[in-house]
Every structure is written in C-alpha cells, then in structure tokens.
Amino acid sequence: MASYDEADPGHPYSIAEAWADRLPQGRLVSEEQGQSPLAWQGGRLSRVIADFCEEPRSRRGWRRALEQVEVGHRTALRHFMAMDETDPVSVAPVRGELRYGLELARLLADGRFNRVTPAADPRPVLLIPGFLAGDVS
Amino acid sequence: MTVLAGWLRRRGHEVRGSGMLVNVGCAGGELTRLEQVLAEFDAPPILIGQSRGGTLARALAARHPQAVAGL
C-alpha cells in the first residue's frame, strides 16, 4: 500500500515500490495522484484487500505469500529490537502530564525566560500547533 | 503556543498563527490553509511546529522551499 501523501515525507513512495519488487507475490496498490490516500479510506481499502484475497492462487502461492509476510515481520522485529538495545527510550508515566500547570508557572516565573534579549535579525515566524491543539493553546 | 508567541514577539519577531482552531483536519486541507497563511508574509518566515504541526511544517517547506526561511 503506497501513498503519494506529501504530509508524510518520512515514508516515500519509492519504499513501497521497492517492497513490491522484492515480494514475489506482492503487488503495489495506491490512490491516483492528488487523491486522498487509499490507506485512509477504510471501505475502499477493505475492497482492495478482499479482491486480492479472492484472486485464484495456488496453495503453494499462498504459502509463499505468507512466508514473505513472516520474513517481513521478523525483519522489522529484529530492526526494532536492535534499536531498543542501542537507543533505549524511557517512557515517562502519563501522570506526568498533570505537572503541566506547575511547569508553566515555573517557566513564567523564571528570570531567564523574562529577561528577553531582542533578536539581531528578527525574522517572521509562523506557529503551527499540534494534533488537537489550536493557536490559542 | 501563546506563551511561545509572546516570547517571540518580545524578541522582536512578527508572529502569526496558523489560523487553526483545532488541528484535526485532513493533512491536505490543512496544508492548503497553511499555504494561504504563508502567502501573507512579506518575507519568508521561520516555521515552528509542535507534534503534528511539525509534520505539516516540513511538508509546507518541501512544497515551498523558497518561501520558508527555516524550520
């Protein structure tokens, strides 16, 4: 499943093409360029998957396809496990979010925050909020 | 965002918001809206995005590299 989604440049279209080339039973599917990503369209995506599954395929072909999926999963799992060993990530407890008010008060009271030095070359700035947030957050 | 905007203004920056009440729209639609905001700047701005805003900022810069001063 490939996508032309420009908002997700971390997963380029070429990666999906490379996977499709390497999987003997693989096939590349995608939306038309400029359309909403197929991966986001649940109903249409389900039909694509159902059509693929209904295609006549030998038992051997199915076994090979499943083996390829398993190899892909194992490779991904090894990749993530290796990442975990070399770059362990500590996950903060969710209750830490409750410190928001205290952290904001501490920031606003901090002398370093309030002693503002005018920028030498103050360029204009566009602020873009995160998911579920807005300009007034 | 408001705290950051206030701090940047005190530093002398011209600061504009994205115009988003809540960042929940489809990425394509949000990017179109941001392109309109970007066109209102007299000089290429620096884009600062938080979380999904960072992803949108990166896509906006990829579409209009000449209109963005930095990320």
Backbone of each chain as ProteinMPNN parsed JSONL, in Angstrom:
{"seq_chain_A": "MASYDEADPGHPYSIAEAWADRLPQGRLVSEEQGQSPLAWQGGRLSRVIADFCEEPRSRRGWRRALEQVEVGHRTALRHFMAMDETDPVSVAPVRGELRYGLELARLLADGRFNRVTPAADPRPVLLIPGFLAGDVS", "coords_chain_A": {"N_chain_A": [[0.855, -1.176, 0.0], [0.922, 1.933, -1.098], [1.466, 5.482, -0.89], [0.892, 8.792, -2.056], [1.174, 10.765, -0.275], [2.099, 13.885, 0.65], [2.38, 14.946, 3.119], [3.565, 13.126, 4.631], [6.488, 12.729, 4.42], [8.411, 11.074, 5.424], [7.966, 8.492, 4.706], [8.593, 7.55, 1.867], [7.261, 7.101, -1.479], [8.823, 5.457, -3.008], [9.785, 3.5, -1.319], [7.67, 1.71, -0.944], [7.463, 0.803, -3.565], [9.869, -0.528, -3.775], [9.491, -2.633, -1.966], [7.374, -3.958, -3.204], [8.647, -4.847, -5.499], [10.369, -6.718, -4.48], [8.872, -8.69, -3.242], [7.69, -11.722, -4.229], [4.979, -12.447, -4.496], [3.851, -10.071, -4.291], [2.053, -6.991, -4.786], [1.745, -3.72, -5.957], [-0.346, -1.236, -4.737], [-2.211, 1.792, -4.914], [-3.504, 5.146, -4.439], [-4.892, 7.402, -6.911], [-2.768, 9.955, -8.145], [-2.842, 12.922, -6.289], [-5.241, 12.367, -5.143], [-7.064, 11.529, -2.104], [-5.203, 9.656, 0.307], [-5.223, 6.145, -0.242], [-4.842, 4.406, 1.848], [-6.142, 5.591, 3.93], [-8.779, 5.308, 3.468], [-11.087, 3.492, 4.622], [-13.266, 1.764, 3.72], [-12.836, 1.466, 0.934], [-10.283, 0.492, 0.955], [-10.673, -1.947, 2.237], [-12.105, -3.278, 0.254], [-10.165, -3.505, -1.731], [-8.348, -5.215, -0.495], [-9.996, -7.442, -0.142], [-10.545, -8.124, -2.811], [-8.014, -8.859, -3.642], [-7.573, -11.102, -2.071], [-9.491, -12.809, -3.088], [-8.626, -13.557, -5.533], [-7.702, -16.164, -7.771], [-5.39, -18.436, -6.55], [-2.712, -20.569, -6.077], [-2.281, -23.174, -3.578], [0.374, -23.338, -2.923], [1.24, -20.864, -3.717], [-0.101, -19.197, -1.901], [1.106, -20.073, 0.455], [3.689, -19.253, 0.015], [3.337, -16.503, -0.113], [2.506, -15.965, 2.51], [4.784, -16.765, 3.86], [6.536, -14.805, 3.026], [5.413, -12.576, 4.227], [5.828, -13.26, 6.882], [8.623, -13.279, 6.986], [9.064, -10.589, 6.519], [7.897, -9.465, 8.825], [9.552, -10.548, 10.802], [11.986, -9.405, 10.124], [11.422, -6.694, 10.54], [10.883, -6.779, 13.25], [13.384, -7.568, 14.309], [14.798, -5.316, 13.604], [13.578, -3.321, 15.178], [14.095, -4.315, 17.699], [16.863, -4.169, 17.762], [17.147, -1.431, 17.633], [16.124, -0.822, 20.107], [18.063, -1.836, 21.803], [20.328, -0.315, 21.268], [19.516, 2.278, 21.486], [17.964, 2.986, 23.95], [14.721, 3.871, 25.007], [13.218, 5.798, 27.369], [10.074, 5.754, 28.803], [7.961, 8.188, 29.876], [5.759, 8.337, 32.693], [2.197, 8.583, 32.301], [0.93, 10.146, 34.177], [2.605, 12.217, 34.519], [1.802, 14.222, 32.855], [0.123, 15.761, 34.333], [1.632, 17.626, 35.55], [1.663, 19.874, 34.12], [0.573, 22.484, 34.684], [2.158, 23.359, 36.825], [4.684, 23.339, 35.674], [4.367, 25.276, 33.702], [3.909, 27.543, 35.302], [6.353, 27.695, 36.577], [8.021, 28.213, 34.42], [7.071, 30.745, 33.57], [7.774, 32.255, 35.722], [10.45, 32.229, 35.684], [13.529, 33.86, 35.64], [15.304, 33.881, 33.483], [13.642, 33.393, 31.354], [12.128, 35.668, 31.305], [13.929, 37.734, 30.993], [14.384, 39.117, 28.248], [16.261, 39.201, 25.339], [16.492, 41.315, 22.639], [16.133, 40.07, 19.326], [18.756, 39.915, 16.904], [18.315, 39.737, 14.182], [15.346, 39.7, 13.577], [13.376, 37.48, 12.2], [10.25, 36.842, 10.542], [7.754, 34.651, 11.982], [5.958, 31.616, 11.739], [3.629, 29.889, 13.524], [2.662, 26.587, 14.16], [0.271, 24.587, 15.49], [0.03, 21.47, 17.406], [-1.516, 18.176, 17.016], [-4.93, 18.171, 17.775], [-4.638, 20.544, 19.085], [-4.721, 24.179, 19.111], [-4.272, 27.563, 17.811], [-4.574, 29.063, 20.097], [-3.738, 27.526, 22.141]], "CA_chain_A": [[0.0, 0.0, 0.0], [1.752, 3.137, -1.199], [0.698, 6.723, -0.848], [1.595, 9.988, -2.538], [0.91, 11.764, 0.756], [3.24, 14.781, 0.875], [2.484, 15.271, 4.538], [4.295, 12.045, 5.296], [7.693, 12.531, 3.603], [9.27, 10.06, 6.02], [7.68, 7.192, 4.092], [8.464, 7.87, 0.44], [6.592, 6.154, -2.376], [9.813, 4.524, -3.541], [9.936, 2.374, -0.385], [6.622, 0.749, -1.281], [7.832, 0.216, -4.853], [10.959, -1.474, -3.537], [8.903, -3.821, -1.336], [6.579, -4.671, -4.21], [9.587, -5.508, -6.413], [11.069, -7.822, -3.832], [7.941, -9.737, -2.828], [7.231, -12.435, -5.434], [3.517, -12.429, -4.577], [3.418, -8.724, -3.935], [1.523, -6.093, -5.814], [1.683, -2.338, -5.469], [-1.614, -0.535, -4.949], [-2.131, 3.165, -4.437], [-4.537, 6.032, -4.948], [-4.463, 8.259, -8.015], [-2.015, 11.102, -7.653], [-3.695, 14.065, -5.977], [-6.416, 11.903, -4.406], [-6.841, 11.211, -0.698], [-4.51, 8.361, 0.391], [-6.052, 4.945, -0.189], [-4.68, 3.798, 3.165], [-7.03, 6.252, 4.883], [-10.167, 5.079, 3.076], [-11.34, 2.16, 5.153], [-14.141, 0.936, 2.892], [-12.179, 1.174, -0.335], [-9.121, -0.344, 1.281], [-11.178, -3.299, 2.503], [-12.462, -3.904, -1.02], [-8.912, -3.848, -2.413], [-7.813, -6.409, 0.166], [-10.898, -8.564, -0.433], [-10.325, -8.518, -4.212], [-6.718, -9.552, -3.716], [-7.717, -12.413, -1.449], [-10.388, -13.659, -3.877], [-7.975, -13.96, -6.774], [-7.262, -17.571, -7.737], [-3.973, -18.548, -6.208], [-2.445, -21.947, -5.648], [-1.929, -23.32, -2.166], [1.791, -23.016, -2.798], [1.364, -19.407, -3.83], [-0.496, -18.603, -0.618], [2.118, -20.369, 1.465], [4.852, -18.394, -0.263], [2.985, -15.13, 0.28], [2.517, -15.886, 3.973], [6.179, -16.828, 4.296], [7.132, -13.486, 2.783], [4.916, -11.688, 5.276], [6.503, -13.626, 8.122], [10.002, -12.791, 6.884], [8.992, -9.12, 6.69], [7.648, -9.173, 10.242], [10.747, -10.875, 11.588], [12.999, -8.386, 9.828], [11.031, -5.468, 11.226], [11.034, -7.009, 14.694], [14.819, -7.504, 14.611], [15.191, -3.915, 13.467], [13.123, -2.559, 16.348], [14.811, -4.806, 18.887], [18.213, -3.603, 17.698], [17.015, -0.024, 18.01], [15.882, -0.752, 21.542], [19.298, -2.121, 22.52], [21.32, 0.737, 21.074], [18.964, 3.587, 21.815], [16.815, 2.734, 24.821], [13.842, 5.018, 25.193], [12.463, 5.73, 28.606], [8.73, 6.295, 28.612], [7.507, 8.883, 31.074], [4.387, 7.95, 33.056], [1.175, 9.513, 31.828], [0.562, 11.081, 35.236], [3.491, 13.369, 34.393], [1.086, 15.288, 32.144], [-0.556, 16.591, 35.324], [2.551, 18.661, 36.029], [1.661, 20.95, 33.138], [0.352, 23.799, 35.293], [3.33, 23.719, 37.629], [5.802, 23.619, 34.77], [4.101, 26.571, 33.064], [4.136, 28.585, 36.307], [7.8, 27.774, 36.793], [8.595, 28.878, 33.244], [6.691, 32.162, 33.552], [8.451, 32.934, 36.828], [11.904, 32.101, 35.518], [14.161, 35.117, 35.23], [15.913, 33.74, 32.149], [12.559, 33.494, 30.375], [11.606, 37.038, 31.282], [14.961, 38.661, 30.521], [14.397, 38.89, 26.806], [17.202, 39.97, 24.527], [15.94, 41.469, 21.282], [16.85, 39.327, 18.284], [19.518, 40.782, 15.996], [17.656, 39.691, 12.87], [14.068, 39.029, 13.886], [12.597, 37.029, 11.043], [8.865, 36.482, 10.879], [7.577, 33.265, 12.436], [4.632, 31.011, 11.631], [3.472, 28.839, 14.537], [1.681, 25.568, 13.77], [0.026, 23.763, 16.69], [-0.007, 20.023, 17.246], [-2.805, 17.496, 16.885], [-5.963, 18.523, 18.755], [-4.358, 21.861, 19.668], [-5.002, 25.304, 18.224], [-3.392, 28.716, 18.002], [-4.715, 29.621, 21.442], [-3.346, 26.53, 23.159]], "C_chain_A": [[0.903, 1.242, 0.0], [0.862, 4.37, -1.203], [1.551, 7.87, -1.364], [1.528, 11.103, -1.497], [2.15, 12.622, 1.043], [3.441, 15.093, 2.357], [3.241, 14.192, 5.31], [5.572, 11.747, 4.515], [8.647, 11.495, 4.172], [9.053, 8.672, 5.436], [7.481, 7.399, 2.591], [7.848, 6.73, -0.371], [7.558, 5.067, -2.838], [10.023, 3.314, -2.623], [8.909, 1.291, -0.713], [6.944, 0.058, -2.608], [8.916, -0.836, -4.667], [10.435, -2.767, -2.912], [8.153, -4.648, -2.381], [7.482, -5.422, -5.18], [10.168, -6.769, -5.792], [10.142, -8.966, -3.419], [7.385, -10.427, -4.075], [5.714, -12.394, -5.597], [2.97, -11.026, -4.332], [2.852, -7.95, -5.102], [1.397, -4.707, -5.199], [0.309, -1.75, -5.767], [-1.504, 0.855, -4.322], [-3.332, 3.949, -4.966], [-4.008, 6.768, -6.188], [-3.75, 9.467, -7.431], [-2.956, 12.297, -7.449], [-4.948, 13.688, -5.211], [-6.042, 11.671, -2.942], [-6.191, 9.832, -0.597], [-5.468, 7.182, 0.55], [-6.006, 4.312, 1.201], [-5.615, 4.408, 4.204], [-8.503, 5.965, 4.593], [-10.547, 3.645, 3.424], [-12.137, 1.261, 4.234], [-13.46, 0.507, 1.603], [-10.983, 0.244, -0.128], [-9.556, -1.78, 1.528], [-11.526, -4.016, 1.206], [-11.211, -4.345, -1.781], [-8.338, -5.132, -1.834], [-8.668, -7.627, -0.166], [-10.695, -9.053, -1.867], [-9.034, -9.31, -4.345], [-6.853, -10.975, -3.182], [-8.582, -13.362, -2.289], [-9.756, -14.1, -5.187], [-7.546, -15.422, -6.675], [-5.757, -17.647, -7.512], [-3.75, -19.965, -5.68], [-2.102, -21.976, -4.157], [-0.46, -22.936, -1.939], [2.008, -21.498, -2.849], [0.99, -18.707, -2.534], [0.569, -18.827, 0.445], [3.328, -19.455, 1.277], [4.568, -16.945, 0.171], [3.046, -14.969, 1.796], [3.939, -15.947, 4.52], [6.86, -15.476, 4.124], [6.703, -12.487, 3.85], [5.645, -11.961, 6.587], [7.941, -13.126, 8.121], [10.031, -11.274, 7.112], [8.801, -8.743, 8.145], [8.884, -9.424, 11.09], [11.828, -9.826, 11.376], [12.685, -7.094, 10.572], [11.239, -5.603, 12.734], [12.502, -6.926, 15.102], [15.304, -6.058, 14.576], [14.813, -3.125, 14.719], [13.833, -3.01, 17.62], [16.224, -4.236, 18.927], [18.186, -2.134, 18.095], [16.895, 0.104, 19.518], [17.178, -0.956, 22.33], [20.286, -0.962, 22.43], [20.812, 2.103, 21.514], [17.741, 3.414, 22.711], [16.008, 4.008, 25.068], [13.092, 4.847, 26.5], [11.125, 6.419, 28.398], [8.261, 6.921, 29.917], [6.093, 8.436, 31.419], [3.386, 9.03, 32.638], [0.825, 10.551, 32.895], [1.452, 12.324, 35.209], [2.83, 14.535, 33.676], [0.41, 16.247, 33.132], [0.348, 17.709, 35.845], [2.513, 19.903, 35.154], [1.555, 22.334, 33.776], [1.567, 24.281, 36.082], [4.512, 24.099, 36.733], [5.615, 24.965, 34.08], [4.369, 27.714, 34.045], [5.632, 28.794, 36.544], [8.473, 28.512, 35.634], [8.324, 30.379, 33.281], [7.397, 32.953, 34.651], [9.968, 32.946, 36.66], [12.502, 33.4, 34.976], [14.76, 35.046, 33.839], [14.858, 33.862, 31.059], [12.107, 34.946, 30.222], [12.642, 38.071, 30.855], [15.162, 38.434, 29.026], [15.412, 39.798, 26.134], [16.633, 40.098, 23.129], [16.794, 40.736, 20.249], [17.555, 40.298, 17.348], [18.839, 40.854, 14.628], [16.32, 38.977, 13.037], [13.256, 38.698, 12.642], [11.155, 36.746, 11.473], [8.754, 34.993, 11.189], [6.128, 32.835, 12.225], [4.574, 29.846, 12.612], [2.364, 27.877, 14.122], [1.471, 24.628, 14.956], [-0.016, 22.273, 16.369], [-1.427, 19.491, 17.159], [-3.71, 17.822, 18.076], [-5.71, 19.864, 19.443], [-4.695, 22.94, 18.637], [-4.063, 26.455, 18.514], [-3.454, 29.253, 19.434], [-4.33, 28.621, 22.529], [-2.145, 27.051, 23.938]], "O_chain_A": [[1.561, 1.544, 0.996], [-0.334, 4.298, -1.485], [2.761, 7.918, -1.145], [1.799, 12.262, -1.812], [3.129, 12.138, 1.612], [4.536, 15.458, 2.786], [3.517, 14.343, 6.5], [5.735, 10.641, 3.999], [9.586, 11.076, 3.496], [9.867, 7.774, 5.649], [6.352, 7.421, 2.101], [7.912, 5.562, 0.011], [7.171, 3.914, -3.034], [10.394, 2.236, -3.086], [9.237, 0.105, -0.755], [6.719, -1.144, -2.751], [8.898, -1.889, -5.304], [10.872, -3.86, -3.272], [8.28, -5.872, -2.435], [7.132, -6.51, -5.637], [10.425, -7.757, -6.48], [10.597, -10.099, -3.264], [6.696, -9.803, -4.882], [5.216, -12.314, -6.72], [1.763, -10.835, -4.183], [3.15, -8.234, -6.262], [0.985, -4.561, -4.048], [-0.146, -1.763, -6.911], [-0.797, 1.056, -3.334], [-4.073, 3.473, -5.825], [-2.808, 6.745, -6.465], [-4.095, 9.941, -6.349], [-3.755, 12.631, -8.324], [-5.647, 14.556, -4.687], [-4.864, 11.621, -2.588], [-6.576, 8.921, -1.331], [-6.392, 7.215, 1.363], [-6.996, 3.754, 1.673], [-5.855, 3.803, 5.249], [-9.375, 6.335, 5.379], [-10.356, 2.719, 2.636], [-11.743, 0.122, 3.984], [-13.498, -0.664, 1.226], [-10.719, -0.656, -0.926], [-8.896, -2.721, 1.087], [-11.277, -5.214, 1.066], [-11.19, -5.412, -2.395], [-7.9, -6.02, -2.566], [-8.145, -8.708, -0.438], [-10.675, -10.258, -2.113], [-8.97, -10.303, -5.069], [-6.321, -11.924, -3.759], [-8.422, -14.58, -2.208], [-10.316, -14.947, -5.882], [-7.082, -15.869, -5.626], [-4.97, -17.001, -8.203], [-4.56, -20.473, -4.904], [-1.7, -20.976, -3.562], [-0.099, -22.316, -0.94], [2.837, -20.94, -2.131], [1.652, -17.76, -2.109], [0.9, -17.932, 1.223], [3.909, -18.955, 2.24], [5.424, -16.265, 0.736], [3.565, -13.976, 2.307], [4.27, -15.283, 5.502], [7.657, -15.056, 4.963], [7.496, -11.669, 4.317], [6.03, -11.039, 7.307], [8.426, -12.611, 9.129], [10.906, -10.751, 7.804], [9.448, -7.826, 8.65], [9.226, -8.636, 11.971], [12.5, -9.409, 12.32], [13.571, -6.476, 11.163], [11.703, -4.679, 13.402], [12.838, -6.299, 16.106], [16.109, -5.635, 15.406], [15.618, -2.361, 15.253], [14.132, -2.204, 18.5], [16.723, -3.866, 19.99], [19.074, -1.649, 18.796], [17.474, 1.0, 20.133], [17.381, -0.344, 23.378], [20.992, -0.662, 23.393], [21.599, 2.979, 21.872], [16.614, 3.666, 22.284], [16.566, 5.079, 25.308], [12.404, 3.846, 26.7], [11.06, 7.532, 27.878], [8.179, 6.246, 30.943], [5.299, 8.178, 30.514], [3.696, 10.222, 32.627], [0.471, 11.686, 32.576], [1.112, 13.353, 35.792], [3.226, 15.688, 33.849], [0.157, 17.406, 32.803], [-0.124, 18.633, 36.507], [3.235, 20.869, 35.402], [2.33, 23.237, 33.462], [1.951, 25.448, 36.015], [5.237, 25.055, 37.007], [6.576, 25.71, 33.892], [4.973, 28.724, 33.684], [6.104, 29.922, 36.692], [9.374, 29.326, 35.839], [9.224, 31.187, 33.054], [7.594, 34.162, 34.531], [10.677, 33.607, 37.419], [12.031, 33.954, 33.982], [14.733, 36.027, 33.096], [15.134, 34.37, 29.972], [11.749, 35.384, 29.129], [12.284, 39.16, 30.406], [16.014, 37.649, 28.612], [15.415, 41.012, 26.341], [16.321, 39.09, 22.495], [18.023, 40.78, 20.298], [17.03, 41.366, 17.033], [18.799, 41.913, 14.0], [16.179, 37.806, 12.686], [12.54, 39.545, 12.108], [10.892, 36.447, 12.637], [9.554, 34.184, 10.72], [5.196, 33.591, 12.496], [5.384, 28.922, 12.533], [1.262, 28.3, 13.774], [2.405, 23.945, 15.377], [-0.089, 21.875, 15.206], [-2.401, 20.241, 17.218], [-3.291, 17.752, 19.231], [-6.495, 20.274, 20.299], [-4.922, 22.654, 17.462], [-3.17, 26.346, 19.354], [-2.485, 29.835, 19.921], [-4.578, 28.86, 23.711], [-1.653, 26.374, 24.84]]}, "seq_chain_B": "MTVLAGWLRRRGHEVRGSGMLVNVGCAGGELTRLEQVLAEFDAPPILIGQSRGGTLARALAARHPQAVAGL", "coords_chain_B": {"N_chain_B": [[1.537, 27.504, 22.721], [0.667, 30.18, 22.803], [2.262, 31.198, 24.829], [4.797, 30.851, 23.743], [4.491, 32.421, 21.457], [4.207, 34.968, 22.601], [6.708, 35.299, 23.796], [8.381, 35.265, 21.562], [7.484, 37.558, 20.253], [8.263, 39.507, 22.046], [10.921, 39.36, 21.606], [11.079, 40.583, 19.238], [10.124, 39.494, 16.915], [7.892, 39.108, 14.138], [4.951, 37.484, 14.564], [2.796, 34.971, 13.494], [-0.213, 33.081, 13.699], [-1.482, 29.812, 12.784], [-4.079, 29.869, 12.051], [-5.65, 27.841, 12.789], [-8.27, 26.502, 14.618], [-8.61, 24.071, 15.862], [-6.326, 21.515, 15.391], [-7.161, 19.176, 13.497], [-7.915, 18.494, 11.004], [-7.864, 16.97, 7.646], [-4.656, 16.271, 6.287], [-4.038, 17.313, 3.763], [-5.943, 19.362, 3.407], [-5.316, 21.026, 5.554], [-2.753, 21.782, 4.833], [-3.246, 23.291, 2.543], [-4.589, 25.428, 3.673], [-2.527, 26.439, 5.261], [-0.757, 27.215, 3.288], [-2.015, 29.449, 2.301], [-1.799, 31.159, 4.489], [0.959, 31.361, 4.576], [1.453, 32.764, 2.248], [0.771, 35.296, 2.956], [2.841, 36.493, 4.253], [5.387, 38.981, 4.175], [8.084, 38.509, 4.019], [10.084, 35.503, 3.787], [9.099, 33.256, 6.291], [10.138, 31.745, 9.451], [9.268, 28.466, 10.255], [7.588, 27.075, 12.935], [6.649, 24.192, 14.362], [4.577, 22.15, 16.376], [4.587, 18.807, 17.339], [2.206, 17.216, 15.4], [2.028, 19.535, 14.016], [4.645, 19.993, 13.383], [5.121, 18.084, 11.441], [3.418, 19.011, 9.444], [4.636, 21.447, 8.974], [7.051, 20.644, 7.877], [6.182, 19.444, 5.52], [5.078, 21.666, 4.298], [7.333, 23.249, 3.92], [8.685, 21.605, 2.16], [7.072, 21.784, -0.072], [7.217, 24.505, -0.668], [10.004, 25.6, -0.783], [11.399, 27.988, -1.285], [9.917, 29.892, -0.056], [10.176, 29.68, 2.6], [12.05, 30.379, 5.478], [13.248, 28.822, 7.387], [13.138, 25.875, 9.519]], "CA_chain_B": [[1.684, 28.349, 21.548], [0.524, 31.594, 23.172], [3.459, 31.568, 25.606], [5.897, 30.95, 22.78], [4.241, 33.582, 20.593], [4.509, 36.169, 23.384], [8.169, 35.387, 23.97], [8.97, 35.637, 20.263], [7.138, 38.978, 19.977], [9.126, 40.346, 22.883], [12.249, 39.343, 20.96], [11.01, 41.43, 18.053], [9.656, 38.748, 15.734], [6.495, 39.157, 13.724], [4.456, 36.12, 14.769], [1.43, 34.69, 13.051], [-0.714, 31.741, 13.958], [-1.861, 29.042, 11.602], [-5.5, 30.024, 11.761], [-6.369, 26.616, 13.183], [-8.936, 26.452, 15.923], [-8.152, 22.766, 16.349], [-5.604, 20.822, 14.334], [-7.696, 17.817, 13.337], [-8.35, 18.282, 9.621], [-7.02, 16.166, 6.769], [-3.384, 16.944, 6.068], [-4.093, 18.084, 2.525], [-6.715, 20.58, 3.653], [-4.551, 21.903, 6.462], [-1.634, 22.34, 4.073], [-3.792, 24.338, 1.674], [-4.843, 26.58, 4.532], [-1.228, 26.997, 5.656], [-0.191, 27.882, 2.111], [-2.63, 30.782, 2.243], [-1.171, 31.954, 5.552], [2.347, 31.592, 4.161], [1.467, 33.782, 1.182], [0.516, 36.625, 3.54], [4.086, 37.044, 4.809], [6.175, 39.808, 3.255], [9.393, 37.847, 3.892], [9.968, 34.081, 4.174], [9.127, 33.079, 7.748], [10.595, 30.503, 10.084], [8.118, 27.664, 10.667], [7.736, 26.324, 14.186], [5.5, 23.305, 14.503], [4.597, 21.238, 17.512], [3.997, 17.499, 17.065], [1.694, 17.135, 14.03], [2.362, 20.808, 13.383], [5.985, 19.844, 12.831], [4.986, 17.331, 10.188], [2.828, 19.919, 8.46], [5.651, 22.456, 8.646], [8.02, 20.011, 6.994], [5.549, 19.291, 4.209], [4.929, 23.014, 3.732], [8.664, 23.661, 3.456], [9.028, 20.796, 0.982], [6.31, 22.324, -1.202], [7.595, 25.895, -0.969], [11.307, 25.836, -0.133], [11.845, 29.374, -1.44], [9.064, 30.778, 0.742], [10.388, 29.36, 4.018], [13.416, 30.722, 5.894], [13.819, 27.757, 8.21], [12.202, 25.033, 10.274]], "C_chain_B": [[1.598, 29.828, 21.929], [1.734, 32.067, 23.973], [4.642, 31.772, 24.669], [5.727, 32.182, 21.891], [4.586, 34.884, 21.325], [6.004, 36.379, 23.542], [8.838, 35.836, 22.673], [8.684, 37.099, 19.934], [8.011, 39.901, 20.808], [10.538, 40.393, 22.321], [12.25, 40.172, 19.665], [10.518, 40.744, 16.793], [8.2, 39.094, 15.414], [5.986, 37.719, 13.787], [3.025, 36.008, 14.27], [1.061, 33.258, 13.405], [-1.159, 31.084, 12.671], [-3.3, 29.286, 11.169], [-6.308, 28.806, 12.165], [-7.003, 26.792, 14.555], [-8.531, 25.151, 16.619], [-7.505, 22.034, 15.171], [-6.085, 19.374, 14.244], [-8.053, 17.512, 11.884], [-7.416, 17.371, 8.846], [-5.772, 16.971, 6.411], [-3.423, 17.819, 4.814], [-4.812, 19.403, 2.703], [-5.969, 21.562, 4.535], [-3.38, 22.546, 5.721], [-2.104, 23.461, 3.149], [-4.045, 25.607, 2.474], [-3.522, 27.258, 4.927], [-0.537, 27.705, 4.489], [-0.753, 29.296, 1.98], [-2.015, 31.693, 3.299], [0.249, 32.322, 5.154], [2.431, 32.714, 3.125], [1.271, 35.189, 1.734], [1.779, 37.265, 4.109], [4.815, 37.863, 3.749], [7.547, 39.192, 3.003], [9.23, 36.397, 4.309], [10.072, 33.904, 5.687], [9.849, 31.8, 8.174], [9.34, 29.752, 10.527], [8.452, 26.932, 11.962], [6.478, 25.493, 14.366], [5.675, 22.375, 15.684], [3.912, 19.936, 17.102], [3.496, 17.425, 15.619], [1.959, 18.437, 13.262], [3.749, 20.775, 12.761], [5.973, 19.094, 11.508], [4.424, 18.216, 9.086], [3.84, 20.974, 8.022], [6.664, 21.884, 7.667], [7.439, 19.846, 5.583], [5.407, 20.647, 3.516], [6.268, 23.504, 3.178], [9.088, 22.873, 2.217], [8.303, 21.307, -0.251], [6.808, 23.687, -1.64], [8.94, 26.244, -0.324], [11.776, 27.286, -0.217], [11.064, 30.334, -0.541], [9.242, 30.566, 2.239], [11.846, 29.642, 4.383], [14.063, 29.615, 6.713], [12.729, 26.998, 8.931], [12.67, 24.96, 11.714]], "O_chain_B": [[2.376, 30.64, 21.428], [2.181, 33.203, 23.816], [5.39, 32.742, 24.792], [6.691, 32.894, 21.608], [5.183, 35.79, 20.744], [6.501, 37.5, 23.435], [9.739, 36.675, 22.681], [9.544, 37.798, 19.397], [8.448, 40.95, 20.335], [11.267, 41.361, 22.539], [13.304, 40.423, 19.081], [10.499, 41.348, 15.721], [7.392, 39.34, 16.309], [6.538, 36.836, 13.13], [2.167, 36.835, 14.581], [1.899, 32.356, 13.409], [-1.208, 31.71, 11.612], [-3.686, 28.947, 10.05], [-7.512, 28.741, 11.914], [-6.344, 27.181, 15.52], [-8.165, 25.138, 17.794], [-8.083, 21.952, 14.087], [-5.495, 18.47, 14.836], [-8.452, 16.391, 11.568], [-6.326, 17.036, 9.309], [-5.827, 18.191, 6.255], [-2.901, 18.934, 4.811], [-4.359, 20.439, 2.218], [-5.985, 22.77, 4.299], [-3.054, 23.71, 5.953], [-1.416, 24.471, 2.999], [-3.757, 26.714, 2.019], [-3.415, 28.484, 4.927], [0.185, 28.682, 4.69], [-0.042, 30.223, 1.592], [-1.742, 32.863, 3.032], [0.691, 33.451, 5.366], [3.37, 33.51, 3.133], [1.572, 36.169, 1.053], [1.783, 38.457, 4.415], [4.856, 37.488, 2.577], [8.108, 39.331, 1.916], [8.34, 36.078, 5.098], [11.039, 34.361, 6.296], [10.125, 30.912, 7.367], [8.441, 30.352, 11.116], [9.475, 26.256, 12.061], [5.379, 26.03, 14.505], [6.768, 21.88, 15.956], [2.797, 19.952, 16.581], [4.297, 17.56, 14.694], [2.096, 18.441, 12.038], [4.009, 21.433, 11.754], [6.713, 19.422, 10.58], [4.887, 18.181, 7.946], [3.895, 21.349, 6.85], [7.087, 22.566, 6.734], [8.122, 20.082, 4.587], [5.592, 20.759, 2.304], [6.324, 24.099, 2.101], [9.764, 23.403, 1.335], [8.849, 21.272, -1.354], [6.823, 23.998, -2.83], [9.003, 27.084, 0.574], [12.473, 27.765, 0.677], [11.503, 31.458, -0.297], [8.554, 31.187, 3.05], [12.763, 29.202, 3.69], [15.287, 29.486, 6.732], [11.567, 27.404, 8.958], [12.033, 24.302, 12.537]]}, "name": "protein", "num_of_chains": 2, "seq": "MASYDEADPGHPYSIAEAWADRLPQGRLVSEEQGQSPLAWQGGRLSRVIADFCEEPRSRRGWRRALEQVEVGHRTALRHFMAMDETDPVSVAPVRGELRYGLELARLLADGRFNRVTPAADPRPVLLIPGFLAGDVSMTVLAGWLRRRGHEVRGSGMLVNVGCAGGELTRLEQVLAEFDAPPILIGQSRGGTLARALAARHPQAVAGL"}
